Amino acid sequence: MLKPYLHLVAFSTLLVFLSLQGCTTHISENSEAPAIDHAAVVRLLPPQVKDRAGWASDIAKAIQEAKREVNAERVCAVVAVIQQESGFQVDPKVSELPRIVRNGLEEKFKPLGPLAEPSLDALLSLKVPGTSTSFSKRIAQLDSERDLDQLFRQLDRSYQEKMPGTYAVASTITKILGKGNFRDLNPITTAGSMQVKIDYARTVLDDDGLSDDVIRDLLYTRAGGIKIGTARLLAYKADYDDIIYRFADYNAGVYASRNAAFQQMLSDLTGQDLALDGDLLSYDGTNEVRDTETESLQAMLGFGITNDLSSWTVKRDAKKEKSEDFEATATWKKVREAWEKKKGRPAPYARIPVVKLSSPKLAKNRSTSWFSGRVKEHYQNCRGRA
């Protein structure tokens, strides 16, 4: 007599589960998901996390500072990135860090040709004034990003106080760094629990008038690392229908998923085989636009010629690719209209960018597709804990 009832309960439970699964992919700027309190945030953290209350407080505060409401979707998005990037470590340990540093330095010294090896040896033989241990031996003892960063900073301060005595080192600094400093030789360019790029952190905190050293130190705190990482993840508007695109953007750049879809449409319309990397323009190491025309920009200019868009208009519009304003430009609108007319269906808003990941920390070749997929798995596990 109880079996029909049990089947009904099981079926109802399945429906609820499926409906919840259907809700785990979307995150919108006007999400109707209810706000959650501190206790609920704590419950969303992986069970192995230590000081759960502390992590929960910093995550909630970071979401609020990004001017977003604290709900399960956003908390799990942040949790997923932290879990993937550091496993909830404020100062992540890096496997085989000494080897990574050595290989990174060798790569930077390559332009010197025959002088590369003796110049690098001279650099590694340096000792910070007042110490008896060479740069090389100190590198061999490193195991965390923060220790590495502080070592390069210490060496930089010593270099600024007194020019190294050997010609090889002086020549290396001049040819490789120009007006730079020893910190620029550091192959590790991301830091903290959410592995944020130093340059991006500087843009977020620029209004605070903080020095470079203070910004770097802030990333190695739990609250600071989460604050900057959450800003990169959530503090911009995008009409994504699947949160996986935000995870892809976190890896490839803000609006990379939206722009990759735009590149795909542009490729379909012009017949040009474009890199679907989410970058319409080319940028230097400080995120300044280079003067060189990319293939994407050339395709946009070609499209403009046959669609009543001046080159001035196209170039002006392309410079807005890293903002929501790009969607209000004539180039964006006309490309989408032309694609819809040709294909007979609504234009796509986003797609995963095709970007190969290059990092000294990665033992295998990876891609933005791999990264976003892994983070989404963590996200769905987090939603399951709700």
SVG drawing of the C-alpha trace seen along z (x, -y; Angstrom):
<svg xmlns="http://www.w3.org/2000/svg" viewBox="-2 -59 84 61">
<polyline fill="none" stroke="black" stroke-width="0.4" points="0.0,0.0 2.9,-2.3 4.7,-1.8 2.6,-4.2 3.1,-6.9 6.9,-6.2 7.0,-6.4 5.2,-9.7 7.6,-11.1 10.6,-9.9 9.2,-11.5 8.5,-14.8 12.0,-14.8 13.4,-14.2 11.5,-17.1 12.7,-19.4 16.3,-18.2 16.1,-18.8 14.6,-22.2 17.4,-23.1 20.0,-21.8 18.4,-24.0 19.0,-27.1 22.7,-26.5 24.0,-28.0 22.5,-31.4 23.7,-34.5 22.2,-37.9 22.6,-41.4 19.0,-41.5 18.9,-38.1 15.8,-37.3 17.7,-34.7 17.1,-35.7 19.8,-37.3 21.5,-34.9 22.9,-35.5 26.3,-34.7 25.3,-31.2 24.2,-30.3 27.4,-31.5 29.4,-29.3 27.3,-26.3 28.3,-26.9 32.0,-26.5 33.7,-23.2 33.8,-21.0 37.6,-21.0 38.0,-24.8 39.5,-26.0 38.2,-29.2 35.0,-28.9 33.4,-31.9 36.4,-34.1 36.3,-33.1 32.5,-33.5 32.8,-37.1 35.4,-38.1 33.5,-36.6 30.3,-38.4 32.0,-41.7 33.8,-41.4 30.5,-40.8 28.9,-43.8 31.9,-46.0 31.4,-44.9 27.9,-46.4 26.1,-43.1 23.7,-41.4 25.0,-38.4 23.1,-35.4 23.9,-31.7 24.7,-32.2 27.4,-34.9 28.8,-33.3 29.2,-30.0 30.8,-31.8 33.5,-33.2 33.9,-30.0 34.4,-28.1 37.2,-30.4 39.0,-30.2 38.7,-26.5 40.2,-26.2 42.9,-28.8 44.3,-28.1 42.2,-25.5 41.5,-28.2 45.1,-29.1 45.9,-32.8 49.5,-32.3 49.4,-29.3 52.3,-26.9 53.7,-26.4 55.0,-22.9 58.6,-23.0 58.8,-26.8 62.6,-27.0 62.6,-25.2 59.8,-27.5 61.7,-30.6 65.0,-29.4 63.2,-28.5 61.4,-31.8 64.6,-33.7 66.3,-31.7 63.4,-32.6 63.7,-36.3 67.4,-36.3 67.2,-34.6 67.3,-37.8 70.9,-38.3 72.1,-35.4 75.6,-34.2 75.6,-36.6 72.4,-35.1 74.1,-32.3 76.9,-34.4 74.5,-37.3 72.1,-35.0 74.8,-33.4 76.0,-36.8 72.5,-37.8 72.0,-34.6 75.4,-35.1 74.3,-38.4 73.8,-38.8 71.6,-41.3 73.8,-43.5 74.1,-42.2 73.4,-38.6 75.7,-35.7 73.3,-33.7 73.3,-34.2 70.1,-34.9 70.4,-31.4 70.5,-29.6 67.6,-31.7 65.5,-30.8 66.2,-27.1 64.6,-27.5 61.3,-29.0 57.9,-27.3 55.3,-30.1 54.4,-33.0 54.7,-35.6 58.3,-34.5 59.3,-34.8 57.7,-38.2 59.4,-39.5 62.8,-38.2 62.5,-40.0 61.5,-43.2 64.4,-42.9 66.8,-42.5 65.2,-45.4 65.7,-47.7 69.3,-46.7 69.8,-47.3 68.3,-50.8 70.6,-51.6 73.8,-50.5 74.4,-49.4 75.7,-45.8 79.4,-45.8 79.7,-43.3 79.4,-44.4 77.2,-41.4 74.5,-42.3 74.5,-46.0 74.3,-45.1 71.4,-42.6 69.4,-45.2 69.8,-47.7 69.0,-45.5 66.2,-43.5 64.5,-45.8 65.2,-49.3 63.6,-51.6 62.1,-48.6 63.3,-46.9 64.1,-43.4 60.5,-42.8 59.8,-42.6 62.0,-39.4 59.5,-37.6 57.8,-34.9 54.9,-34.7 52.4,-37.4 49.3,-36.4 48.9,-36.3 46.6,-35.4 43.8,-33.0 42.0,-34.0 45.2,-34.4 44.7,-37.9 47.1,-39.7 49.1,-42.4 48.3,-44.8 44.6,-44.3 44.7,-44.8 46.4,-48.1 43.5,-49.3 41.0,-48.3 42.9,-50.0 44.3,-53.0 41.9,-55.5 43.2,-54.5 46.6,-56.0 48.4,-52.8 52.0,-52.0 52.9,-49.0 54.3,-47.2 51.1,-47.8 49.0,-46.4 51.1,-43.3 51.0,-42.8 47.2,-43.3 46.8,-40.5 48.5,-38.1 45.8,-38.7 42.6,-36.8 40.4,-39.8 42.5,-41.6 42.8,-38.7 39.1,-38.0 38.2,-41.6 40.2,-42.0 39.3,-38.6 35.6,-39.2 35.7,-42.5 37.2,-40.9 34.5,-38.2 31.4,-40.1 31.8,-43.9 30.7,-44.3 27.4,-43.9 27.0,-41.2 23.9,-39.5 25.3,-35.9 22.8,-33.1 25.3,-30.7 27.8,-31.5 30.4,-29.5 31.0,-32.7 32.0,-34.7 34.5,-32.0 35.9,-32.1 36.1,-35.9 37.9,-35.6 40.6,-33.6 40.7,-35.3 39.6,-38.9 36.5,-41.0 33.9,-40.5 36.1,-37.9 33.2,-35.5 30.9,-38.2 33.6,-39.4 34.5,-35.9 30.9,-35.5 31.2,-38.8 34.4,-37.6 32.6,-34.4 29.8,-36.4 32.4,-38.7 34.2,-35.6 31.0,-34.2 30.1,-37.5 33.5,-38.3 34.9,-34.8 38.0,-35.6 39.4,-33.0 39.7,-34.9 41.2,-34.0 38.2,-33.7 40.2,-34.9 37.9,-37.7 40.4,-40.5 39.5,-42.8 42.6,-44.9 46.2,-44.2 47.4,-45.3 50.8,-45.7 52.0,-44.5 50.2,-47.4 46.9,-46.8 47.4,-49.9 46.2,-49.5 48.9,-49.0 48.8,-50.8 49.1,-47.6 45.9,-46.4 44.7,-43.0 43.0,-40.6 39.7,-41.2 40.0,-45.0 40.9,-44.5 37.7,-42.3 35.7,-45.0 37.1,-47.7 36.3,-45.5 32.7,-44.9 32.4,-48.7 33.2,-49.4 30.2,-47.5 27.9,-48.5 28.2,-52.2 30.5,-52.4 33.5,-54.7 36.9,-53.5 36.9,-56.2 33.6,-54.9 34.8,-51.3 38.1,-52.1 36.2,-54.2 33.8,-51.4 36.5,-48.8 38.2,-50.7 35.0,-50.0 35.4,-46.3 36.3,-46.0 33.1,-47.7 29.4,-47.3 29.3,-50.4 30.5,-48.3 26.9,-46.8 25.6,-50.3 27.9,-50.9 26.9,-51.0 29.5,-48.3 28.1,-45.9 24.5,-46.4 25.2,-46.2 27.3,-43.0 24.5,-41.3 21.8,-42.5 23.7,-41.3 24.4,-37.9 20.8,-37.4 19.7,-38.3 22.2,-35.8 21.5,-33.0 17.9,-33.5 18.2,-33.1 19.0,-35.3 22.6,-36.3 24.6,-34.6 25.6,-36.8 28.5,-34.7 30.8,-31.7 33.8,-30.3 37.0,-32.1 39.6,-29.9 42.7,-30.7 45.6,-28.5 46.8,-29.0 50.5,-29.8 51.7,-29.8 54.9,-28.5 52.6,-27.0 50.9,-24.7 52.4,-21.3 50.2,-20.5 48.8,-22.5 45.5,-24.0 42.8,-26.3 40.2,-28.8 37.6,-26.1 39.3,-23.7 39.5,-26.4 35.9,-27.5 34.6,-23.9 36.6,-23.0 35.4,-26.1 31.8,-25.4 32.1,-21.9 33.1,-23.5 30.3,-26.0 27.7,-23.2 29.1,-21.3 28.7,-24.5 25.1,-25.0 24.5,-21.4 25.6,-22.3 22.8,-24.9"/>
</svg>
